[in-house]
Amino acid sequence: MVDPLLLSLQTPAESGKSLAERAKALRLLKSLTRETLAQRAGITAASLKRFETTGAASLDLVLRLAFALGRLDDFTGAFQPPEAATLAELKARYDRPLRKRGRL
């Protein structure tokens, strides 16, 4: 199986900046000021400005913005396990106990 990290074309910083640009575009599409969106999201306008300009923010801030913009469901697919390639792989996934700690 190919390591998904090797397939990523963006760094985390680039992904954050891209996410911030899309959030800003959505804010402007909805004709919201930074102050109005920040108030609806329960964050400061300064934090929103920092996110929109740098792409850096806490997960809590990003999720609050997504909720205020009506896009929280976009995050429901994050961190889902990959689909099983075979029936045997699917069966093995449910036959073994769920790990509570990593090995490495």
C-alpha positions, 0 to 999 in steps of 0.5 A: 500500500502506498503511504498517503503522506508521499502523495501529498502535494502541499505542506501543512503550511500551504494547506492551511493557507489554501484553506484560509483563502477558501474561507475568506472567499466564502466569507466575501461571497456571503458579504460578511465582514470580518467582524460579523463572521468573527462575532458569529463564530465566537472568535476575535476579528484579530484571530480571523484576520491572522488566519486569513492572512497566514493560514495559521489557526487552532483547530477550534478556530477553524471548526468555529469558522466552518460552523459559522459559514455553514460548512462544518460537515466538510470536516466529517470525512477527515481522518477516516480509515482508508477503504478496504481493498479486499473482503479479507482486509475488511474482515480482518479489520473487524476481527481484531480488537481496536488498538488503543496505542501505537507501536512506533 
